[in-house]
Amino acid sequence: LLEYLARNAGRVVSKTMIMEHVWEYNFDPQTNIVETRMCRLREKIDKPFPEKLIHTVRGFGYVMEREADFRHR
């Protein structure tokens, strides 16, 4: 998941894209695997540091980028 976000840094990736590329799994709207894994990843990547790198783009997905860049979207 981290590698996929890093390879797509600055681009918004949807849950469907994550499911298909990270787990090679067809998207099931009933599953919360992406949210669960994203929460765990944020605890390791974002929680210990003041600047957050992983951001939720409501209605679209997730993006990995500097907080200052995210605010200017």
N, C-alpha and C positions, 0 to 999 in steps of 0.2 A: 504494500500500500504506500509506504513512504517513497519507495523508488518510483512508483507510478506518478505520485504527486510531484516529485522532484523533476522527473522527465517532462512534466507538463506545467512546470512552474510558470505562473502568470496567466495561465489559461484556466477557465472554469471547466471542471469535469463533473459530469452528472453521475448520479448513483448507478445508473444503467451502464455507463462507460466503465466505472470502477468495477462493477460486478463482472462485466465481460472481459476486461483486460487483466484484472488482478486474480480473479478466481475462475475465469473461463466458465462462467455460470450465466445462464439466461436470467434476466431480471425477474424477480418475483416481488410484486409490490407489497406482499404481506410480510416479507422478511425485514428484519432490522439489522442485518449483519453489517452493513456499511456504517450505520450510526454507532453500533457497538464498537467496531474496530477503530473508527475515527476517534471516539471518546478515549480509548486506550492509547492511541497514538498521540493525541493531544496531551495526555498526562505525562508522556515521556518527552515529547518535543517542546511543547509550549509551557506547561505548568512551571518548570524550574526557572524560566527566564521571563524578564519583563516584557520583551517584544514577542508578540505572537506571530507565527508563520502560517498556520492553517486557519482558514476562514470559511464560514458558511455563507453561501450566496443564496438567500432564500428563493425558493422556487426553481433554482437552477442546479445547485450542487456545491462543490467545494473548490477552493483555490489555495495554492501555496504561494505566498509572496510576502514581502515585508509589509508590516502594518501601515506604514506611511503610504505605500503604493496602493494598498487596499482602500484606504480612506478616500483616495482621489478617484475612485471608480464612479 
